Amino acid sequence: MARSVVAGAAMLAISGTAGPLELLRRAPGECSPFALLTNTLTYAGLYWGTARASTGLAAIVNNALMPLGLFAFGLLFPRGAFSLRRLAGIALGGVGLALLFAPQSTPTGDATSLAGLAAVAAGTLAYCLGSVWSRPLLRGASPIASAACRCWPGA
């Protein structure tokens, strides 16, 4: 949390407070859930999970689930268009990651490792949901303003 507060303060200082404050004025009820999903829940799941599971397998879960989660949440909310080409690209990327990391990522099958992988998956999906859900909020905002709102705990 301290890292996020320092990062948020630095970004506010760089961008000036106008950009992030404009986001807060425009949609005060949406900035906090955005920050909670894309920062707090994401990193809590990733840090807790990788401490308990094979990092190679955690990387596969995280990197393969990210485009799938973004695609699925994009369909769930009216912010993404379905295409077989996108789905094929996601599947091909997932298979490629699995082949790349397979030799060093055999699951142990114990409950702690499985719980760690579930936490990594939950953190990844939290990021995907926050990212897709916040697209209208961030439309027109500068990247530094949206990053400052994501890192700042009072957002």
ABEGO torsion letter per residue (X at the ends): XAAAAAAAAAAAAAAEAAAAAAAAAABAAAAAAAAAAAAAAAAAAAAAAAAABBAAAAAAAAAAAAAAAAAAAAAABBABBBBAAAAAAAAAAAAAAAAAAAAAABBAGBAAAAAAAAAAAAAAAAAAAAAAAAAAAABGBBAAAAAAAAABAAX
